[in-house]
């Protein structure tokens, strides 16, 4: 199987797995496993971000980090007919493509951060009390950090002070 066919097969497998995940996540019996699943979803989102970055680099490659964008567009346009079987896009169209890929990657990075936040909250809300308590040497994990922030806010509220943001 050619690399390009392999890429399409991997994308189709990912889409299918995402649909199965969505179906499973909607099942109430999956609740005890959601935190672990969200962790895996976060890793998948990280990989998708890298996929968008990789696609941008493949379509408009950089020879070095100081290379002018016009030179990149010219080189990409020169190879476009052989690679894609169509006439070369204008520099403006290439810029639109790069901007769209970078925006998609940025959107996935935001989704990753939101996924991490949801996972942290879920872990904090579902962890047994003895596990959720912050370690004596300071909070060193996401659950401990979130619990420490919450406990600090509660302690400050009782003392009549504010813990801040």
Backbone as CSV, one residue per row, in Angstrom:
resi,resn,N_x,N_y,N_z,CA_x,CA_y,CA_z,C_x,C_y,C_z
1,UNK,0.842,-1.169,0.000,0.000,0.000,0.000,0.898,1.246,0.000
2,UNK,0.582,2.188,-0.872,1.352,3.422,-0.935,1.118,4.256,0.312
3,UNK,2.097,5.112,0.620,1.999,5.968,1.794,0.745,6.832,1.742
4,UNK,0.404,7.367,0.555,-0.775,8.227,0.449,-2.051,7.446,0.741
5,UNK,-2.130,6.212,0.270,-3.300,5.383,0.568,-3.352,5.049,2.056
6,UNK,-2.190,4.829,2.645,-2.094,4.536,4.065,-2.606,5.731,4.879
7,UNK,-2.260,6.935,4.464,-2.713,8.154,5.135,-4.235,8.251,5.110
8,UNK,-4.818,7.994,3.977,-6.279,8.058,3.860,-6.919,6.974,4.715
9,UNK,-6.358,5.785,4.737,-6.892,4.698,5.555,-6.795,5.052,7.042
10,UNK,-5.685,5.643,7.461,-5.542,6.043,8.857,-6.576,7.102,9.238
11,UNK,-6.812,8.063,8.359,-7.809,9.105,8.635,-9.207,8.496,8.735
12,UNK,-9.522,7.543,7.869,-10.831,6.884,7.917,-10.981,6.060,9.200
13,UNK,-9.913,5.394,9.603,-9.933,4.618,10.849,-10.141,5.535,12.046
14,UNK,-9.474,6.684,12.045,-9.638,7.656,13.124,-11.082,8.166,13.182
15,UNK,-11.656,8.481,12.040,-13.039,8.963,12.004,-13.999,7.897,12.530
16,UNK,-13.768,6.658,12.147,-14.611,5.557,12.618,-14.463,5.365,14.125
17,UNK,-13.232,5.415,14.607,-12.994,5.266,16.045,-13.633,6.418,16.820
18,UNK,-13.560,7.619,16.269,-14.179,8.778,16.931,-15.690,8.603,17.029
19,UNK,-16.300,8.052,16.000,-17.743,7.819,16.047,-18.097,6.769,17.104
20,UNK,-17.305,5.699,17.166,-17.544,4.682,18.189,-17.348,5.258,19.588
21,UNK,-16.342,6.112,19.748,-16.100,6.775,21.030,-17.288,7.653,21.408
22,UNK,-17.802,8.411,20.460,-18.957,9.274,20.737,-20.153,8.439,21.172
23,UNK,-20.375,7.311,20.516,-21.483,6.426,20.890,-21.282,5.864,22.300
24,UNK,-20.062,5.451,22.607,-19.778,4.887,23.930,-19.871,5.939,25.024
25,UNK,-19.389,7.146,24.748,-19.420,8.206,25.754,-20.848,8.595,26.114
26,UNK,-21.786,8.379,25.213,-23.193,8.705,25.470,-23.885,7.636,26.308
27,UNK,-23.228,6.517,26.524,-23.798,5.419,27.312,-23.524,5.668,28.794
28,UNK,-24.566,5.770,29.619,-24.360,6.047,31.050,-23.441,5.041,31.758
29,UNK,-23.377,3.822,31.271,-22.516,2.828,31.925,-21.029,3.135,31.733
30,UNK,-20.703,4.070,30.829,-19.294,4.404,30.590,-18.772,5.460,31.562
31,UNK,-19.617,6.017,32.400,-19.222,7.114,33.296,-17.956,6.829,34.102
32,UNK,-17.779,5.640,34.679,-16.559,5.403,35.470,-15.272,5.441,34.640
33,UNK,-15.385,5.357,33.330,-14.214,5.282,32.465,-13.979,6.572,31.683
34,UNK,-14.798,7.583,31.920,-14.683,8.808,31.134,-13.353,9.529,31.333
35,UNK,-12.842,9.585,32.548,-11.574,10.293,32.781,-10.445,9.667,31.961
36,UNK,-10.344,8.357,31.979,-9.306,7.688,31.189,-9.519,7.935,29.700
37,UNK,-10.778,7.895,29.275,-11.084,8.135,27.857,-10.718,9.566,27.462
38,UNK,-11.038,10.531,28.329,-10.704,11.924,28.016,-9.191,12.119,27.910
39,UNK,-8.432,11.413,28.714,-6.976,11.486,28.602,-6.503,11.021,27.235
40,UNK,-7.091,9.935,26.756,-6.734,9.424,25.422,-7.195,10.381,24.323
41,UNK,-8.369,10.976,24.513,-8.862,11.956,23.536,-7.883,13.130,23.461
42,UNK,-7.381,13.566,24.605,-6.405,14.654,24.616,-5.161,14.308,23.828
43,UNK,-4.663,13.087,23.994,-3.495,12.649,23.230,-3.794,12.631,21.733
44,UNK,-5.008,12.226,21.392,-5.415,12.220,19.987,-5.457,13.637,19.435
45,UNK,-5.963,14.571,20.221,-6.001,15.965,19.781,-4.593,16.512,19.577
46,UNK,-3.650,16.121,20.437,-2.251,16.522,20.239,-1.737,16.014,18.892
47,UNK,-2.043,14.768,18.578,-1.598,14.185,17.311,-2.257,14.889,16.126
48,UNK,-3.528,15.242,16.269,-4.209,15.953,15.185,-3.595,17.331,14.954
49,UNK,-3.192,17.993,16.017,-2.512,19.283,15.864,-1.245,19.095,15.038
50,UNK,-0.484,18.065,15.365,0.743,17.794,14.608,0.431,17.427,13.158
51,UNK,-0.696,16.785,12.918,-1.082,16.434,11.545,-1.338,17.707,10.723
52,UNK,-2.027,18.681,11.301,-2.258,19.942,10.592,-0.938,20.662,10.329
53,UNK,-0.054,20.688,11.315,1.250,21.328,11.138,2.052,20.615,10.047
54,UNK,2.002,19.288,10.059,2.712,18.506,9.046,2.161,18.744,7.653
55,UNK,0.833,18.832,7.544,0.222,19.084,6.235,0.659,20.439,5.692
56,UNK,0.688,21.444,6.547,1.123,22.773,6.105,2.568,22.729,5.609
57,UNK,3.412,22.003,6.321,4.821,21.916,5.932,4.995,21.145,4.621
58,UNK,4.206,20.115,4.420,4.312,19.329,3.191,3.833,20.126,1.987
59,UNK,2.743,20.869,2.148,2.175,21.601,1.021,2.979,22.846,0.650
60,UNK,3.561,23.502,1.640,4.408,24.678,1.397,5.655,24.517,2.266
61,UNK,6.589,23.679,1.817,7.743,23.342,2.646,8.704,24.511,2.879
62,UNK,9.414,24.410,3.985,10.433,25.387,4.362,11.802,24.740,4.226
63,UNK,12.718,25.437,3.586,14.088,24.915,3.526,14.876,25.340,4.754
64,UNK,14.651,26.550,5.218,15.245,26.992,6.479,14.301,28.020,7.097
65,UNK,14.463,28.254,8.384,13.498,29.095,9.098,13.566,30.566,8.723
66,UNK,14.619,30.985,8.026,14.749,32.379,7.611,14.318,32.592,6.160
67,UNK,13.843,31.542,5.529,13.442,31.631,4.125,12.222,32.539,3.969
68,UNK,12.250,33.341,2.933,11.122,34.234,2.659,9.919,33.427,2.187
69,UNK,8.745,33.866,2.586,7.521,33.143,2.245,7.308,33.085,0.732
70,UNK,7.691,34.139,0.022,7.551,34.139,-1.434,8.347,33.023,-2.081
71,UNK,9.551,32.755,-1.554,10.377,31.666,-2.079,9.712,30.317,-1.794
72,UNK,9.126,30.185,-0.627,8.415,28.938,-0.300,7.244,28.725,-1.249
73,UNK,6.458,29.800,-1.468,5.304,29.690,-2.361,5.737,29.348,-3.780
74,UNK,6.825,29.972,-4.250,7.303,29.702,-5.611,7.739,28.250,-5.755
75,UNK,8.472,27.741,-4.770,8.932,26.353,-4.822,7.742,25.387,-4.767
76,UNK,6.776,25.658,-3.889,5.594,24.799,-3.790,4.799,24.825,-5.092
77,UNK,4.675,26.011,-5.691,3.926,26.132,-6.948,4.617,25.376,-8.075
78,UNK,5.956,25.400,-8.082,6.696,24.706,-9.139,6.457,23.198,-9.092
79,UNK,6.314,22.640,-7.904,6.105,21.196,-7.788,4.643,20.778,-7.780
80,UNK,3.750,21.735,-7.731,2.327,21.430,-7.588,1.767,20.559,-8.724
81,UNK,2.025,20.892,-10.018,1.441,20.069,-11.092,1.862,18.601,-11.030
82,UNK,3.117,18.336,-10.732,3.595,16.953,-10.667,2.989,16.220,-9.476
83,UNK,2.815,16.903,-8.359,2.312,16.281,-7.136,0.791,16.119,-7.158
84,UNK,0.100,17.160,-7.619,-1.357,17.180,-7.498,-2.089,17.054,-8.830
85,UNK,-1.354,17.111,-9.946,-1.984,16.941,-11.249,-2.857,18.114,-11.665
86,UNK,-2.611,19.269,-11.098,-3.381,20.474,-11.430,-2.414,21.635,-11.598
87,UNK,-2.919,22.719,-12.160,-2.057,23.896,-12.299,-1.747,24.476,-10.928
88,UNK,-0.656,25.176,-10.872,-0.186,25.734,-9.601,-1.145,26.798,-9.075
89,UNK,-1.388,26.778,-7.776,-2.223,27.832,-7.196,-1.417,29.131,-7.065
90,UNK,-2.114,30.235,-7.016,-1.447,31.523,-6.818,-0.874,31.588,-5.405
91,UNK,-0.005,32.549,-5.189,0.539,32.745,-3.852,-0.578,33.079,-2.872
92,UNK,-1.573,33.823,-3.324,-2.696,34.177,-2.452,-3.470,32.938,-2.015
93,UNK,-3.696,32.019,-2.948,-4.414,30.776,-2.606,-3.586,29.905,-1.668
94,UNK,-2.272,29.884,-1.891,-1.407,29.137,-0.983,-1.442,29.754,0.415
95,UNK,-1.461,31.070,0.489,-1.539,31.749,1.780,-2.856,31.405,2.473
96,UNK,-3.948,31.369,1.707,-5.236,30.986,2.290,-5.184,29.561,2.829
97,UNK,-4.572,28.668,2.071,-4.447,27.278,2.498,-3.621,27.172,3.778
98,UNK,-2.469,27.833,3.802,-1.634,27.801,5.005,-2.374,28.385,6.207
99,UNK,-3.043,29.504,6.002,-3.786,30.127,7.101,-4.874,29.190,7.615
100,UNK,-5.569,28.519,6.719,-6.628,27.585,7.131,-6.062,26.406,7.915
101,UNK,-4.941,25.867,7.458,-4.327,24.750,8.179,-3.819,25.188,9.549
102,UNK,-3.204,26.361,9.619,-2.721,26.860,10.917,-3.889,27.159,11.850
103,UNK,-4.973,27.704,11.305,-6.154,27.983,12.123,-6.785,26.688,12.629
104,UNK,-6.854,25.681,11.783,-7.394,24.392,12.209,-6.533,23.797,13.322
105,UNK,-5.211,23.871,13.172,-4.317,23.378,14.216,-4.500,24.139,15.522
106,UNK,-4.654,25.458,15.426,-4.863,26.271,16.632,-6.188,25.922,17.302
107,UNK,-7.203,25.666,16.511,-8.505,25.287,17.059,-8.413,23.962,17.799
108,UNK,-7.680,23.022,17.236,-7.505,21.726,17.896,-6.702,21.889,19.190
109,UNK,-5.703,22.793,19.188,-4.954,23.047,20.424,-5.871,23.605,21.514
110,UNK,-6.796,24.482,21.145,-7.765,25.006,22.117,-8.651,23.874,22.616
111,UNK,-9.090,23.015,21.712,-9.909,21.866,22.117,-9.134,20.976,23.079
112,UNK,-7.844,20.801,22.846,-7.006,19.993,23.740,-6.974,20.601,25.136
113,UNK,-6.785,21.921,25.215,-6.762,22.575,26.532,-8.107,22.428,27.241
114,UNK,-9.199,22.560,26.509,-10.529,22.410,27.106,-10.748,20.968,27.558
115,UNK,-10.256,20.015,26.785,-10.349,18.602,27.145,-9.563,18.334,28.425
116,UNK,-8.376,18.910,28.531,-7.563,18.740,29.747,-8.288,19.329,30.954
117,UNK,-8.899,20.496,30.768,-9.626,21.138,31.871,-10.793,20.261,32.310
118,UNK,-11.556,19.742,31.362,-12.675,18.867,31.701,-12.175,17.613,32.414
119,UNK,-11.071,17.060,31.949,-10.513,15.866,32.576,-10.056,16.172,34.006
120,UNK,-9.381,17.315,34.201,-8.956,17.709,35.547,-10.154,17.836,36.482
121,UNK,-11.199,18.491,36.006,-12.400,18.663,36.834,-13.038,17.315,37.160
122,UNK,-13.131,16.455,36.151,-13.723,15.144,36.364,-12.909,14.339,37.365
123,UNK,-11.600,14.358,37.234,-10.746,13.638,38.179,-10.921,14.192,39.594
124,UNK,-10.949,15.508,39.703,-11.126,16.129,41.014,-12.461,15.724,41.631
125,UNK,-13.492,15.665,40.830,-14.837,15.385,41.341,-15.094,13.907,41.592
126,UNK,-14.259,13.036,41.034,-14.518,11.599,41.161,-13.455,10.852,41.943
127,UNK,-12.317,11.477,42.212,-11.242,10.791,42.932,-11.641,10.599,44.394
128,UNK,-11.281,9.454,44.971,-11.545,9.261,46.398,-10.857,10.359,47.199
129,UNK,-11.438,10.738,48.321,-10.913,11.860,49.124,-9.439,11.679,49.481
130,UNK,-9.025,10.466,49.872,-7.633,10.288,50.275,-6.683,10.451,49.099
131,UNK,-7.128,10.192,47.888,-6.287,10.381,46.704,-6.337,11.840,46.266
132,UNK,-7.492,12.478,46.407,-7.658,13.845,45.921,-6.971,14.865,46.813
133,UNK,-6.651,14.500,48.072,-6.013,15.458,48.972,-4.634,15.807,48.441
134,UNK,-4.239,17.075,48.536,-2.927,17.467,48.016,-1.811,16.845,48.842
135,UNK,-0.724,16.444,48.193,0.408,15.879,48.928,0.974,16.911,49.898
136,UNK,1.603,16.439,50.976,2.117,17.344,52.004,3.230,18.242,51.476
137,UNK,3.959,17.813,50.449,5.053,18.603,49.903,4.585,19.561,48.817
138,UNK,3.289,19.676,48.617,2.732,20.564,47.587,2.070,19.747,46.507
139,UNK,1.144,20.353,45.818,0.401,19.657,44.772,1.315,19.420,43.578
140,UNK,1.479,18.144,43.215,2.374,17.829,42.114,1.648,17.220,40.926
141,UNK,0.349,17.054,41.033,-0.384,16.517,39.895,-1.617,17.359,39.635
142,UNK,-2.277,17.102,38.516,-3.427,17.917,38.134,-4.538,17.841,39.157
143,UNK,-4.811,16.642,39.676,-5.868,16.496,40.673,-5.474,17.228,41.941
144,UNK,-4.253,16.998,42.407,-3.795,17.660,43.620,-3.790,19.173,43.475
145,UNK,-3.366,19.667,42.308,-3.339,21.112,42.083,-4.729,21.704,42.127
146,UNK,-5.668,21.049,41.458,-7.038,21.559,41.441,-7.641,21.530,42.840
147,UNK,-7.388,20.450,43.578,-7.919,20.348,44.937,-7.261,21.391,45.831
148,UNK,-5.965,21.588,45.675,-5.262,22.584,46.488,-5.812,23.983,46.225
149,UNK,-6.063,24.307,44.944,-6.633,25.613,44.627,-8.003,25.763,45.272
150,UNK,-8.827,24.710,45.162,-10.166,24.769,45.733,-10.091,24.881,47.249
151,UNK,-9.247,24.050,47.874,-9.124,24.087,49.330,-8.576,25.428,49.805
152,UNK,-7.628,25.999,49.069,-7.096,27.306,49.417,-8.160,28.373,49.339
153,UNK,-9.024,28.300,48.308,-10.108,29.267,48.161,-11.098,29.134,49.305
154,UNK,-11.412,27.896,49.673,-12.344,27.682,50.779,-11.756,28.194,52.090
155,UNK,-10.453,27.937,52.304,-9.786,28.385,53.526,-9.776,29.916,53.584
156,UNK,-9.487,30.556,52.436,-9.461,32.011,52.400,-10.857,32.595,52.616
157,UNK,-11.870,31.927,52.078,-13.240,32.411,52.259,-13.625,32.353,53.732
158,UNK,-13.223,31.293,54.418,-13.528,31.179,55.851,-12.792,32.251,56.649
159,UNK,-11.586,32.602,56.191,-10.798,33.611,56.899,-11.187,35.023,56.487
160,UNK,-12.048,35.161,55.466,-12.489,36.460,55.023,-11.525,37.120,54.058
161,UNK,-10.645,36.330,53.417,-9.716,36.877,52.435,-9.982,36.230,51.100
162,UNK,-9.325,36.721,50.085,-9.518,36.189,48.736,-8.244,35.532,48.268
163,UNK,-8.390,34.367,47.608,-7.222,33.641,47.093,-6.783,34.193,45.751
164,UNK,-7.601,35.013,45.101,-7.262,35.543,43.782,-7.618,34.549,42.697
165,UNK,-7.248,34.859,41.431,-7.636,33.992,40.302,-6.949,32.667,40.293
